Amino acid sequence: MFTAFRTAKPSQYLKGATGDWEVIIGLEVHAQVASNAKLFSGASTAFGGAPNDHVSLVDAAMPGMLPVINEECVAQAVRTGLGLEAEINLKSVFDRKNYFYPDLPQGYQISQYKSPIVGEGTVRLDMPDGEVVEVGVERLHLEQDAGKSIHDQSPNHTFVDLNRSGVALMEIVSKPDMRSGDEAKAYLSKLRTILRYLGTCDGDMDKGNMRADVNVSVRKPGGELGTRCEIKNVNSIRFVGQAIDYEARRQIGIIEDGGTIKQETRLFDPGKGETRSMRSKEEAHDYRYFPDPDLLPLEFTQAWVDELKAGLPELPDAKKARFIAQYGVTPYDAMVLTLEKASADFYEDVAKGRDAKIAANWVINELFGRLNKEGKSIEESPVSAAQLGGIVDLIVDGTISGKIAKDLFEIVWTEGGDPKTLVETRGLKQVTDTGAIEAAVDAVIAANPDKVEQIKAKPTMAGWFVGQVMKQTGGKANPQAVNEILKAKLGLE
């Protein structure tokens, strides 16, 4: 049974017919370990092979076949534990978890129960309102995945694909520290970011490489914990939020109608946006755990852990703090820039030796905005860091204005090319010749005598005149020079 440590803010309470309710949320995340071979065999973990193409005799549970631990999977679990600032247990035990899986041939799952490889840790969430929420990690243990039952190939038979059978999973169990669907989504997103930085899981939820079991209960604020229900195998961050919101309100409705919540396992239906009952929830004793007799206790040294720690990359929280200190970007911009390691690396390539704040603005607003619009990743960007850096250079040295820069970005995005060369060959240079700008200002004033009279009573109309001058010059006039000359001509000093 979960024990709650955090109390929700009043703004997070759900309103019911009988008053406020607090939602208690914990996640059990299954993350596929990034490794070439399975946890206990040498079979490939590659995605997309023909059915039963990546199956060894161990995976198929042939008689006399014994599991052999994959050292790289162990190292990946330890790296993840270190990334979660968690306790690493130098001795852990693999157990048999006994229950029937039609697509797990041995008839039990090799997992870890009382002695996991990783103990308690922490994940810090940067919420939109600026609050930092700490979510405790209860444990991380290694276990093998099951295969896949295929029901749509025959009206009379179910087929089994064992390609996933035996693939290494890290089950990362949070403490029940989340109090809203938004916090749960932020937790899952941050956890995925950490795993990707570490290279221990690719976090691809579409392929099932990361999925979450969501535990939800409700209580009166600060009251006794309610009975929880578990929503199994949610494979989208957005769906996690939807499932929590529906399930919490479902439970509140039942309790307020005088009913009781049954502890059960439920599934989320994305099409209907609701959860439905799957089976009554098993307890640990139902699985009849016992140490696997084919596997010795897993033991390693602190020196080996220290060696793995020394090889870890800079992680998101540390990178975010460095970006704020080194580049002077806002905490929010630093958070956006460090969501993915590839994005952070791209920004650093753009910012190197340049105005880091302008670089951040262009990476976040122009580049990320366009990538999101077109559904592309940073690795698929048609604009390289060198090209975007070239555009920033041209803005900073006054060669082009912000408006011209956006036009130039569009050209580079669609056609490619060197920004500096494009500015030269296409006549995109900013007009800084005060004589030419003054002539354009005079022309606009002469053509609009009525507006000239109005601006004396309403100086805020100066923006209209700036717009007309920019139009007259094809957007190439230096905006600062336009403003200064206009103020002088119209007596707005």
Residue, then its C-alpha position, 0 to 999 in steps of 0.5 A: m500500500f502506498t504511503a502519501f508524503r505530499t499534500a496537494k495545493p488547493s488549486q489541484y483539488l477536484k470539486g465533488a458534490t460533497g466538497d474537495w477531493e485530493v488525487i494521489i498518483g504513483l507511476e510504475v514505468h517500464a522502460q526497455v533497456a537499450s542493449n543489443a541483446k536480451l537480459f538472459s540470452g544473446a538474442s537480438t533486441a532489434f525492433g521490427g524483425a519477422p515474428n519469432d526471428h529474434v528468439s534463442l533457445v533460452d527465450a523459448a524455454m527449451p528444456g535444460m536452457l539456463p539464463v545468463i545475465n547480460e552485463e550491459c543490461v546491469a550496467q544500464a540499470v546502474r547508470t539509470g539509478l545514478g541518473l536518478e540520484a538513487e541508492i545503488n545496491l551492490k547485491s541484489v536478487f532475481d526472483r521468479k514471479n509466477y503467473f501465466y503469460p501465454d507469450l512467456p514460455q517458461g510460465y513465470q517472469i524473472s524479476q526482482y522483488k525484495s532486493p532490487i538493483v536500485g533503491e530510493g531516488t529523486v526526479r525533479l519537475d519544473m512545472p509551468d508556474g515555476e514550482v519545482v516538485e520533487v517526486g521520490v523514486e521507490r526503486l528500480h528493478l530489472e525484469q524480462d519482458a513478455g512476448k506478444s499475442i496476435h489475435d487478428q490473423s485467424p478467427n480460430h487461433t491466437f499466434v505468439d511472437l516471442n521477439r520481445s520475450g526476454v527483452a530487458l526492462m527497467e521497472i521504475v516505481s515512483k512514490p505516490d508524490m504526484r497530485s494531478g495529471d499535469e504532474a504525472k505527465a511532467y514526471l513521465s516527460k522528465l524521466r524519459t528525458i533523463l533516460r535519453y540523456l543517459g542512453t539507457c532507454d530510447g523512450d519510444m512510447d509508440k514502439g512500446n519501449m516505455r509505458a506506464d502503469v498508473n496508480v490512482s486513488v482519491r481522498k478528502p484533503g489530508g485524510e486517510l488514503g483511499t483504495r487505489c486502482e491501477i491503469k495498465n500499459v498506458n503508452s502516451i504521456r497525453f493519455v496518462g493525463q487523460a486516464i488520471d482525470y477520468e479515473a479520479r472523477r470516476q472514483i469520486g462519483i462512486i464514493e459520493d454515491g455511497g459506493t466503495i472502490k474495488q482494488e482492481t486493474r483497469l485499462f484506458d480506452p483512448g477512443k472513449g477517453e475512459t478506463r474500464s475494468m480488466r481484472s481484480k488487482e493481484e497482491a505480491h503473495d499471489y505471485r508466489y515470489f521466490p529466488d530464481p534457483d538458476l541465477l546467483p545473487l547479482e553482486f558487483t563492486q563500488a569501484w565498478v559503480d564509480e567507474l560507470k558514474a565517471g562516464l555519465p554525461e551532463l544530465p538535464d538539471a545540471k545542463k539547465a543550471r549551466f545554461i542559465a549561468q553561462y548563457g544568461v538565458t531564462p530558467y524557462d528557456a533553459m528548460v526548453l533547450t535541455l528537454e532533449k540532449a540533441s536540442a541542447d547540443f544544437y543550441e550550444d553550437v549556435a550560441k558558441g561565440r555569439d549573443a547567446k540570448i538572441a541565439a536562444n530566441w531563434v532556436i526556440n521560437e523559429l527553429f523549434g516552432r517550425l520543427n513542431k509545426e512540421g512534425k520533425s525532430i531536431e535531427e531532421s532539421p533542414v537548417s543546421a546549427a552553422q546556418l542558424g548561427g550565420i543568421v544570428d551573426l547577420i542580425v547582430d552586426g546589423t546586416i539584416s533586420g529581424k523581419i529580413a532574418k525571418d525571410l532569410f530563415e524561410i529561404v534557408w529552410t526550403e532551399g538551403g545555402d549560406p546565409k551571408t551569400l544569400v543576403e548578398t546575392r538576393g539583395l537582402k541587406q538592411v538599409t542603413d543609409t540615413g539619406a535613403i531612409e529620410a527620403a522614404v519618411d518624407a514620402v510617407i509624410a507627404a502622402n498622409p497629411d491627415k495622419v500627420e495631424q492626428i499623430k500630434a494628438k495621438p503619438t502612439m500612431a508613430g507605429w503606423f508610420v514606421g510600418q508604412v516606411m518599412k513597406q516603402t523600403g521592402g522591409k529593409a530599413n533599419p527600424q531604429a533609424v526609421n524611428e529616430i528620423l520619424k520622431a525628428k520629422l514629426g516633432l515627437e522628441 
